[in-house]
Amino acid sequence: MTVSDADQEFLAVLVHRGFLDHALAVRVLRRTEEAGLDAALGEALGWDEARIAYLRRTGGLRRPEIPGYRVERRVGVGGTAEVFAARARDGRKVALKILLPALARDREAVRRFLAEARLLERLDHPGIVKGRRVFRFAGTYVLEMDYISGKTLLEMLDDGAIFTEQEALAIVLQVARALEALRAAGVVHRDLKPGNLMMRADGRVVLIDLGFAGPGGEGGGDGTTLGTPAYLAPEQARGEAGLDARADIYSLGATLYHLVVGELPFSGETDEEVLRQQVLSGLSGKALKGGRVSPRLHFLIEKMMAKDREVRYANAAELVADIEAMTRSEL
């Protein structure tokens, strides 16, 4: 039996999306020549005709159809999930975060996805996106969240946005309050960065991703280096266990640096080079001096990004108090 172009393309999509690996795909393709693709997939994966038809129709969940929702468009994609804007049956506009099919068989990835879902359902803070429900669907997992309209700070930076010190401090103040809510819940975010912060049209900033969040304090963390290298605290870059709120304060300091300077505090050709700089290199005095940053903001960034976490703010509440005092003094 000749394998049609459509079947070959569909099989390629399934491999690309992670529903099966290359070795299994080769075996399925060989069996397809004898029995047809649907029969071969059914034998190899236990899929019925309805599931195969669904995956064909949706391009392997690239255009998901989910009962109870009208999916409108994809609004974001990351290393672990895709996010779609949708309408719920009751008319609410929601965001659906769908774990990438390639990770749905990874027990650790599933554990983190479900942990984020439970955390977002539990937290109730205006600076943190609200999770509503999580469910299993089409072999993967879906998290329904409140829809936040706007742009991430990273998108704004990439579009050439320039933030004044006052604007940047207003952003950091909001994020610090959200971090304090996480700390009070016993959680360290561990991946704070501009790409995880959404700016609404009214100026409110919302933390939209808690995918790497975990327990904080003694015993918190598992000694694994998680997060985005450009914003990681030195202790996190070293893979140390026992991370606490001060790791998030460092990441927020790196974000503040990026907002006001317009470039990353540390960069390199590889993640390893960036991680090495996070541990060993000091901040560039040239970038922070020369009139580009006021002395008070320079001090704030240096304190937030101190290599020794004992020098940093002990928690986000202390940072909030300092920023509020700075803001009052300018009135």
C-alpha positions as semicolon CSV with decimal commas, in nm:
position;residue;x (nm);y (nm);z (nm)
1;M;0,000;0,000;0,000
2;T;0,136;0,341;-0,099
3;V;0,150;0,590;0,187
4;S;-0,023;0,912;0,083
5;D;0,137;1,252;0,115
6;A;-0,133;1,350;0,363
7;D;-0,056;1,050;0,586
8;Q;0,317;1,120;0,573
9;E;0,255;1,483;0,666
10;F;0,024;1,384;0,954
11;L;0,280;1,138;1,087
12;A;0,547;1,411;1,070
13;V;0,319;1,643;1,269
14;L;0,269;1,376;1,536
15;V;0,645;1,335;1,568
16;H;0,707;1,710;1,578
17;R;0,439;1,755;1,845
18;G;0,582;1,472;2,054
19;F;0,302;1,218;2,033
20;L;0,557;0,958;1,924
21;D;0,932;0,948;1,881
22;H;1,124;0,895;1,559
23;A;1,192;0,525;1,617
24;L;0,825;0,449;1,678
25;A;0,728;0,661;1,379
26;V;0,952;0,448;1,154
27;R;0,780;0,133;1,278
28;V;0,438;0,291;1,230
29;L;0,532;0,397;0,877
30;R;0,637;0,043;0,788
31;R;0,313;-0,097;0,925
32;T;0,121;0,175;0,740
33;E;0,239;0,029;0,409
34;E;0,052;-0,291;0,500
35;A;-0,252;-0,183;0,704
36;G;-0,294;0,194;0,660
37;L;-0,193;0,473;0,899
38;D;-0,499;0,469;1,123
39;A;-0,464;0,096;1,187
40;A;-0,090;0,131;1,245
41;L;-0,141;0,411;1,499
42;G;-0,413;0,211;1,670
43;E;-0,185;-0,091;1,705
44;A;0,117;0,110;1,822
45;L;-0,054;0,356;2,058
46;G;-0,396;0,214;2,131
47;W;-0,572;0,512;1,971
48;D;-0,926;0,471;1,844
49;E;-1,065;0,618;1,523
50;A;-1,219;0,916;1,702
51;R;-0,890;1,022;1,859
52;I;-0,700;0,986;1,534
53;A;-0,964;1,189;1,350
54;Y;-0,946;1,457;1,618
55;L;-0,568;1,485;1,593
56;R;-0,589;1,503;1,214
57;R;-0,849;1,778;1,233
58;T;-0,659;1,985;1,490
59;G;-0,311;1,938;1,347
60;G;-0,191;1,749;1,651
61;L;-0,352;2,004;1,889
62;R;-0,200;2,301;1,711
63;R;-0,560;2,420;1,659
64;P;-0,727;2,265;1,965
65;E;-1,099;2,200;1,992
66;I;-1,199;2,162;2,357
67;P;-1,555;2,090;2,472
68;G;-1,699;2,382;2,669
69;Y;-1,473;2,638;2,501
70;R;-1,444;2,822;2,173
71;V;-1,072;2,852;2,111
72;E;-0,993;3,177;1,929
73;R;-0,618;3,200;1,876
74;R;-0,280;3,110;2,016
75;V;-0,139;3,397;2,221
76;G;0,187;3,249;2,347
77;V;0,418;2,951;2,347
78;G;0,699;2,858;2,582
79;G;0,926;2,568;2,653
80;T;0,655;2,368;2,828
81;A;0,315;2,490;2,711
82;E;0,108;2,684;2,460
83;V;-0,149;2,943;2,565
84;F;-0,471;3,008;2,373
85;A;-0,735;3,277;2,410
86;A;-1,080;3,122;2,431
87;R;-1,441;3,179;2,529
88;A;-1,596;2,957;2,793
89;R;-1,951;2,830;2,754
90;D;-2,077;3,104;2,990
91;G;-1,918;3,377;2,775
92;R;-1,612;3,447;2,990
93;K;-1,290;3,519;2,805
94;V;-1,024;3,284;2,940
95;A;-0,671;3,170;2,869
96;L;-0,611;2,797;2,819
97;K;-0,259;2,682;2,897
98;I;-0,197;2,345;2,733
99;L;0,102;2,131;2,828
100;L;0,297;2,045;2,515
101;P;0,210;1,690;2,404
102;A;0,583;1,611;2,395
103;L;0,592;1,663;2,773
104;A;0,267;1,489;2,864
105;R;0,458;1,160;2,908
106;D;0,725;1,328;3,125
107;R;0,627;1,270;3,488
108;E;0,829;1,566;3,617
109;A;0,683;1,804;3,356
110;V;0,331;1,687;3,443
111;R;0,402;1,725;3,815
112;R;0,520;2,084;3,768
113;F;0,223;2,171;3,546
114;L;-0,027;2,037;3,800
115;A;0,159;2,206;4,086
116;E;0,136;2,540;3,906
117;A;-0,235;2,483;3,846
118;R;-0,302;2,410;4,214
119;L;-0,099;2,713;4,320
120;L;-0,281;2,950;4,084
121;E;-0,615;2,815;4,204
122;R;-0,512;2,872;4,566
123;L;-0,362;3,222;4,536
124;D;-0,585;3,529;4,523
125;H;-0,382;3,843;4,451
126;P;-0,438;4,117;4,190
127;G;-0,076;4,087;4,075
128;I;-0,095;3,712;4,005
129;V;-0,308;3,555;3,731
130;K;-0,592;3,346;3,870
131;G;-0,619;2,977;3,786
132;R;-0,970;2,835;3,762
133;R;-0,951;2,464;3,682
134;V;-0,717;2,201;3,541
135;F;-0,818;1,891;3,349
136;R;-0,680;1,614;3,133
137;F;-0,773;1,623;2,767
138;A;-0,655;1,447;2,448
139;G;-0,360;1,289;2,625
140;T;-0,229;1,609;2,783
141;Y;-0,331;1,867;3,047
142;V;-0,516;2,199;3,023
143;L;-0,519;2,483;3,277
144;E;-0,795;2,743;3,253
145;M;-0,683;3,086;3,374
146;D;-0,826;3,436;3,372
147;Y;-0,742;3,611;3,046
148;I;-0,503;3,904;3,086
149;S;-0,501;4,147;2,796
150;G;-0,180;4,333;2,723
151;K;0,185;4,276;2,639
152;T;0,460;4,114;2,836
153;L;0,743;4,342;2,944
154;L;0,974;4,139;2,720
155;E;0,751;4,209;2,418
156;M;0,758;4,577;2,506
157;L;1,137;4,574;2,539
158;D;1,171;4,388;2,209
159;D;0,948;4,652;2,048
160;G;1,193;4,921;2,162
161;A;1,006;5,051;2,467
162;I;1,209;5,278;2,695
163;F;1,113;5,288;3,062
164;T;1,185;5,588;3,280
165;E;1,305;5,526;3,635
166;Q;0,962;5,621;3,768
167;E;0,788;5,380;3,532
168;A;1,030;5,099;3,611
169;L;0,994;5,153;3,985
170;A;0,614;5,148;3,956
171;I;0,641;4,812;3,779
172;V;0,886;4,667;4,030
173;L;0,673;4,784;4,320
174;Q;0,373;4,591;4,186
175;V;0,580;4,280;4,122
176;A;0,737;4,299;4,466
177;R;0,391;4,298;4,623
178;A;0,305;3,986;4,425
179;L;0,632;3,824;4,537
180;E;0,546;3,900;4,897
181;A;0,215;3,717;4,848
182;L;0,411;3,419;4,714
183;R;0,652;3,433;5,008
184;A;0,362;3,440;5,252
185;A;0,234;3,125;5,081
186;G;0,575;2,961;5,125
187;V;0,660;2,977;4,755
188;V;0,968;3,087;4,557
189;H;0,892;3,179;4,197
190;R;1,237;3,082;4,057
191;D;1,179;3,216;3,705
192;L;1,094;3,584;3,740
193;K;1,167;3,775;3,418
194;P;1,007;4,029;3,180
195;G;0,854;3,749;2,972
196;N;0,648;3,635;3,270
197;L;0,511;3,982;3,351
198;M;0,210;4,116;3,161
199;M;0,141;4,488;3,140
200;R;-0,228;4,569;3,104
201;A;-0,357;4,880;2,927
202;D;-0,437;5,039;3,264
203;G;-0,075;5,000;3,380
204;R;-0,135;4,707;3,611
205;V;0,134;4,439;3,600
206;V;0,037;4,075;3,644
207;L;0,259;3,772;3,701
208;I;0,132;3,520;3,445
209;D;0,353;3,213;3,478
210;L;0,442;3,010;3,788
211;G;0,567;2,702;3,605
212;F;0,892;2,672;3,805
213;A;0,754;2,791;4,139
214;G;0,824;2,570;4,437
215;P;0,864;2,559;4,816
216;G;1,093;2,820;4,968
217;G;1,316;2,830;5,274
218;E;1,514;2,554;5,434
219;G;1,472;2,236;5,236
220;G;1,303;2,426;4,953
221;G;1,414;2,334;4,604
222;D;1,588;2,025;4,484
223;G;1,931;2,155;4,391
224;T;1,843;2,173;4,022
225;T;1,920;2,482;3,814
226;L;1,584;2,599;3,682
227;G;1,477;2,926;3,529
228;T;1,622;3,163;3,271
229;P;2,001;3,214;3,296
230;A;1,997;3,590;3,230
231;Y;1,793;3,653;3,546
232;L;1,909;3,379;3,785
233;A;2,050;3,451;4,129
234;P;2,405;3,318;4,183
235;E;2,290;3,054;4,432
236;Q;2,032;2,939;4,181
237;A;2,289;2,934;3,900
238;R;2,503;2,706;4,119
239;G;2,207;2,470;4,157
240;E;2,187;2,512;4,533
241;A;1,892;2,380;4,732
242;G;1,715;2,590;4,998
243;L;1,628;2,886;4,774
244;D;1,425;3,160;4,939
245;A;1,266;3,496;4,855
246;R;1,608;3,653;4,801
247;A;1,654;3,454;4,480
248;D;1,338;3,614;4,339
249;I;1,457;3,957;4,455
250;Y;1,779;3,909;4,256
251;S;1,574;3,817;3,946
252;L;1,355;4,123;3,998
253;G;1,670;4,334;4,024
254;A;1,793;4,193;3,693
255;T;1,452;4,275;3,545
256;L;1,474;4,632;3,681
257;Y;1,822;4,663;3,529
258;H;1,688;4,547;3,192
259;L;1,400;4,795;3,204
260;V;1,607;5,105;3,282
261;V;1,935;5,023;3,103
262;G;1,775;4,857;2,802
263;E;2,005;4,557;2,802
264;L;2,067;4,248;3,013
265;P;2,303;4,276;3,311
266;F;2,499;3,973;3,185
267;S;2,510;3,815;2,840
268;G;2,710;3,554;2,657
269;E;2,708;3,318;2,363
270;T;2,599;3,022;2,576
271;D;2,381;2,969;2,882
272;E;2,685;2,832;3,063
273;E;2,877;3,157;3,005
274;V;2,586;3,363;3,137
275;L;2,554;3,141;3,445
276;R;2,927;3,180;3,511
277;Q;2,891;3,559;3,501
278;Q;2,594;3,547;3,737
279;V;2,817;3,372;3,989
280;L;3,148;3,553;3,935
281;S;3,106;3,888;3,757
282;G;3,006;4,222;3,904
283;L;2,760;4,462;3,747
284;S;2,891;4,700;3,485
285;G;2,965;5,034;3,650
286;K;2,966;5,199;3,308
287;A;2,603;5,101;3,248
288;L;2,486;5,215;3,591
289;K;2,684;5,538;3,611
290;G;2,737;5,831;3,383
291;G;2,391;5,978;3,429
292;R;2,198;5,684;3,283
293;V;2,077;5,576;3,627
294;S;2,029;5,792;3,936
295;P;2,244;5,717;4,242
296;R;1,941;5,598;4,438
297;L;1,834;5,355;4,167
298;H;2,194;5,242;4,128
299;F;2,200;5,157;4,499
300;L;1,865;4,975;4,473
301;I;1,980;4,756;4,183
302;E;2,315;4,679;4,350
303;K;2,138;4,575;4,670
304;M;1,881;4,362;4,488
305;M;2,152;4,194;4,278
306;A;2,419;4,146;4,544
307;K;2,612;3,821;4,488
308;D;2,589;3,748;4,861
309;R;2,221;3,696;4,934
310;E;2,275;3,812;5,293
311;V;2,330;4,162;5,152
312;R;2,004;4,163;4,955
313;Y;1,664;4,255;5,090
314;A;1,553;3,974;5,319
315;N;1,208;3,969;5,164
316;A;0,991;4,158;4,919
317;A;0,818;4,353;5,198
318;E;1,147;4,529;5,277
319;L;1,191;4,611;4,908
320;V;0,835;4,750;4,890
321;A;0,905;4,975;5,188
322;D;1,223;5,113;5,031
323;I;1,061;5,183;4,695
324;E;0,764;5,351;4,860
325;A;1,003;5,569;5,060
326;M;1,195;5,659;4,741
327;T;0,870;5,748;4,565
328;R;0,748;5,966;4,852
329;S;1,075;6,156;4,864
330;E;1,032;6,256;4,498
331;L;0,688;6,414;4,554
